[in-house]
Amino acid sequence: QVHLVESGGGLVQAGDSLRLSCLASARTFSVFHMGWFRQAPGAAREFVSAISRSGMTLYADSVKGRFTISRDNAKNTVYLQMNTLKPEDTAVYYCAADTTLGGVLAAYDAYDFWGQGTQVTVSS
């Protein structure tokens, strides 16, 4: 099993930055695909970004150019650097691990382990 713990959320103003972190318990973290999803109140879970075990990255159009995903395999941690935050970025952000390596990084059902989420609130 994989236990994921997100951190780094908070309340910021539009234009500010945050860095989210997700710590994974698994010793085999380096072979997992990792993703970030978000869910706003009353909305469905939405893909944000993902990074494959090989380092390939993928971003939703809504965050492209503003967010950067990275991973530190030595620390079993994936990061999401969020710059130029907008009110529409307000959501609970979840990290997820794909241990089956299905290859569809933007699909929520490709991920089999999820963190508890961290709240990001962006005010005007």
C-alpha contacts under 8 A as a table, 3 or more apart, distances in Angstrom:
res1	aa1	res2	aa2	distance
1	Q	26	A	7.31
1	Q	113	F	7.99
2	V	24	A	6.59
2	V	25	S	5.73
2	V	26	A	5.40
2	V	97	A	7.82
2	V	113	F	6.30
3	H	24	A	5.69
3	H	25	S	5.20
3	H	26	A	7.21
3	H	113	F	7.30
3	H	114	W	7.59
3	H	115	G	7.00
4	L	22	C	6.31
4	L	23	L	5.61
4	L	24	A	4.64
4	L	25	S	6.57
4	L	95	C	7.20
4	L	96	A	7.40
4	L	113	F	7.49
4	L	114	W	6.27
4	L	115	G	4.53
4	L	116	Q	7.47
5	V	22	C	5.33
5	V	23	L	5.24
5	V	24	A	6.68
5	V	95	C	7.96
5	V	115	G	5.29
5	V	116	Q	6.51
5	V	117	G	7.66
6	E	20	L	6.95
6	E	21	S	5.52
6	E	22	C	4.29
6	E	23	L	6.53
6	E	94	Y	7.05
6	E	95	C	6.73
6	E	115	G	6.27
6	E	116	Q	6.89
6	E	117	G	5.95
6	E	118	T	5.96
7	S	20	L	5.73
7	S	21	S	5.25
7	S	22	C	6.42
7	S	118	T	6.03
8	G	18	L	6.94
8	G	19	R	5.90
8	G	20	L	4.51
8	G	21	S	6.12
8	G	118	T	7.16
9	G	18	L	7.05
9	G	19	R	7.61
9	G	20	L	6.28
9	G	118	T	5.31
9	G	119	Q	5.20
9	G	120	V	4.90
9	G	121	T	7.92
10	G	18	L	7.89
10	G	119	Q	6.18
10	G	120	V	5.08
10	G	121	T	6.18
11	L	120	V	6.10
11	L	121	T	4.65
11	L	122	V	5.91
11	L	123	S	7.46
12	V	16	D	6.23
12	V	17	S	7.71
12	V	120	V	7.91
12	V	121	T	6.28
12	V	122	V	5.01
12	V	123	S	6.28
13	Q	16	D	5.70
13	Q	85	L	7.60
13	Q	86	K	7.97
13	Q	122	V	5.19
13	Q	123	S	4.70
13	Q	124	S	5.91
14	A	84	T	6.86
14	A	85	L	5.30
14	A	86	K	4.98
14	A	87	P	6.27
14	A	122	V	5.74
14	A	123	S	5.77
14	A	124	S	5.35
15	G	83	N	7.10
15	G	84	T	4.14
15	G	85	L	4.91
15	G	86	K	6.46
16	D	83	N	6.35
16	D	84	T	5.51
16	D	85	L	5.57
17	S	81	Q	7.51
17	S	82	M	5.39
17	S	83	N	4.39
17	S	84	T	6.05
17	S	85	L	6.13
18	L	81	Q	6.17
18	L	82	M	5.15
18	L	83	N	6.67
19	R	79	Y	6.78
19	R	80	L	5.60
19	R	81	Q	4.39
19	R	82	M	5.83
20	L	79	Y	5.53
20	L	80	L	4.99
20	L	81	Q	6.37
20	L	82	M	7.71
21	S	77	T	6.66
21	S	78	V	5.88
21	S	79	Y	4.56
21	S	80	L	6.52
22	C	77	T	5.38
22	C	78	V	5.23
22	C	79	Y	6.31
22	C	95	C	6.35
22	C	115	G	7.91
23	L	75	K	7.74
23	L	76	N	5.86
23	L	77	T	4.55
23	L	78	V	6.80
24	A	29	F	6.93
24	A	76	N	5.41
24	A	77	T	6.12
25	S	29	F	7.81
25	S	76	N	7.18
26	A	29	F	5.38
26	A	76	N	7.54
27	R	30	S	7.94
27	R	76	N	7.73
28	T	31	V	5.91
28	T	32	F	7.27
29	F	32	F	5.42
29	F	73	N	6.67
29	F	76	N	5.87
30	S	53	R	6.16
30	S	73	N	5.39
30	S	76	N	7.42
31	V	53	R	5.14
31	V	99	T	7.59
32	F	52	S	6.96
32	F	53	R	5.49
32	F	97	A	6.28
32	F	98	D	5.64
32	F	99	T	5.15
32	F	100	T	7.89
32	F	101	L	6.94
33	H	50	A	7.33
33	H	51	I	5.94
33	H	52	S	4.30
33	H	53	R	5.17
33	H	97	A	5.91
33	H	98	D	5.02
33	H	99	T	6.79
33	H	101	L	6.57
33	H	105	L	7.48
34	M	50	A	5.60
34	M	51	I	5.40
34	M	52	S	6.29
34	M	53	R	7.78
34	M	78	V	7.25
34	M	95	C	7.20
34	M	96	A	5.73
34	M	97	A	4.71
34	M	98	D	6.17
35	G	47	F	7.99
35	G	48	V	7.61
35	G	49	S	5.68
35	G	50	A	3.93
35	G	51	I	6.24
35	G	95	C	5.63
35	G	96	A	5.12
35	G	97	A	6.43
35	G	98	D	7.96
35	G	105	L	7.13
35	G	106	A	7.90
36	W	47	F	6.59
36	W	48	V	5.42
36	W	49	S	5.18
36	W	50	A	6.04
36	W	80	L	7.73
36	W	93	Y	6.84
36	W	94	Y	5.64
36	W	95	C	4.50
36	W	96	A	6.22
37	F	45	R	6.55
37	F	46	E	5.42
37	F	47	F	4.52
37	F	48	V	4.97
37	F	49	S	6.98
37	F	93	Y	5.74
37	F	94	Y	5.17
37	F	95	C	6.32
37	F	96	A	7.65
37	F	108	Y	7.84
38	R	45	R	5.62
38	R	46	E	5.24
38	R	47	F	6.55
38	R	48	V	6.64
38	R	91	A	5.76
38	R	92	V	5.41
38	R	93	Y	4.27
38	R	94	Y	5.87
39	Q	43	A	6.14
39	Q	44	A	5.95
39	Q	45	R	4.51
39	Q	46	E	6.04
39	Q	91	A	5.15
39	Q	92	V	5.29
39	Q	93	Y	6.60
40	A	43	A	5.27
40	A	44	A	7.28
40	A	45	R	7.57
40	A	90	T	6.43
40	A	91	A	4.18
40	A	92	V	6.33
41	P	91	A	7.02
45	R	108	Y	7.90
46	E	108	Y	7.98
47	F	60	A	6.48
47	F	106	A	5.78
47	F	107	A	7.13
47	F	108	Y	7.07
48	V	59	Y	5.90
48	V	60	A	5.16
48	V	63	V	7.00
48	V	106	A	7.89
49	S	57	T	7.28
49	S	58	L	5.43
49	S	59	Y	4.38
49	S	60	A	6.15
49	S	69	I	6.69
49	S	106	A	7.36
50	A	57	T	5.64
50	A	58	L	5.22
50	A	59	Y	6.70
50	A	69	I	6.87
50	A	105	L	6.11
50	A	106	A	7.04
51	I	54	S	7.89
51	I	55	G	5.71
51	I	56	M	5.49
51	I	57	T	4.43
51	I	58	L	6.47
51	I	69	I	6.77
51	I	70	S	7.02
51	I	71	R	7.75
51	I	105	L	7.77
52	S	55	G	5.09
52	S	56	M	5.21
52	S	57	T	6.53
52	S	105	L	7.68
53	R	56	M	7.48
57	T	69	I	7.13
58	L	105	L	7.58
58	L	106	A	7.68
59	Y	63	V	6.57
59	Y	64	K	5.61
59	Y	67	F	7.99
60	A	63	V	5.64
60	A	64	K	6.09
61	D	64	K	5.17
63	V	66	R	5.42
63	V	67	F	5.63
64	K	67	F	6.18
65	G	68	T	7.77
66	R	82	M	6.24
66	R	83	N	5.13
66	R	84	T	6.17
66	R	85	L	7.77
67	F	80	L	6.66
67	F	81	Q	5.44
67	F	82	M	4.53
67	F	83	N	5.93
68	T	79	Y	7.99
68	T	80	L	5.65
68	T	81	Q	5.03
68	T	82	M	6.68
69	I	78	V	7.29
69	I	79	Y	5.61
69	I	80	L	4.59
69	I	81	Q	6.34
70	S	78	V	5.77
70	S	79	Y	5.24
70	S	80	L	6.62
71	R	76	N	7.77
71	R	77	T	5.80
71	R	78	V	4.18
71	R	79	Y	5.96
72	D	75	K	5.46
72	D	76	N	6.10
72	D	77	T	5.36
72	D	78	V	6.25
73	N	76	N	4.78
73	N	77	T	6.37
74	A	77	T	7.85
82	M	85	L	6.56
85	L	89	D	6.47
85	L	122	V	6.75
86	K	89	D	5.37
86	K	90	T	7.57
86	K	122	V	6.12
86	K	123	S	7.74
86	K	124	S	7.78
87	P	90	T	5.63
87	P	121	T	7.31
87	P	122	V	4.66
87	P	123	S	5.60
87	P	124	S	6.29
88	E	122	V	7.58
89	D	120	V	7.51
89	D	121	T	7.44
89	D	122	V	6.74
90	T	119	Q	7.81
90	T	120	V	5.38
90	T	121	T	4.56
90	T	122	V	5.48
91	A	119	Q	6.10
91	A	120	V	5.52
91	A	121	T	6.58
92	V	117	G	5.78
92	V	118	T	5.40
92	V	119	Q	4.37
92	V	120	V	5.99
93	Y	117	G	5.22
93	Y	118	T	5.28
93	Y	119	Q	6.21
93	Y	120	V	6.97
94	Y	114	W	6.80
94	Y	115	G	5.75
94	Y	116	Q	6.66
94	Y	117	G	4.42
94	Y	118	T	6.65
95	C	114	W	5.95
95	C	115	G	5.53
95	C	117	G	7.13
96	A	111	Y	6.00
96	A	112	D	7.32
96	A	113	F	5.49
96	A	114	W	4.42
96	A	115	G	6.32
97	A	111	Y	5.41
97	A	112	D	6.22
97	A	113	F	5.17
97	A	114	W	6.55
98	D	101	L	5.83
98	D	102	G	7.57
98	D	110	A	6.20
98	D	111	Y	4.27
98	D	112	D	5.65
98	D	113	F	6.91
99	T	111	Y	7.29
99	T	112	D	6.86
100	T	110	A	7.84
100	T	111	Y	7.93
100	T	112	D	7.86
101	L	110	A	7.96
102	G	105	L	7.92
102	G	110	A	6.32
103	G	110	A	7.70
104	V	107	A	5.76
104	V	110	A	6.31
105	L	108	Y	7.86
105	L	110	A	6.83
106	A	110	A	7.97
107	A	110	A	5.51
107	A	111	Y	7.68
108	Y	111	Y	5.81
109	D	112	D	7.30
111	Y	114	W	7.52
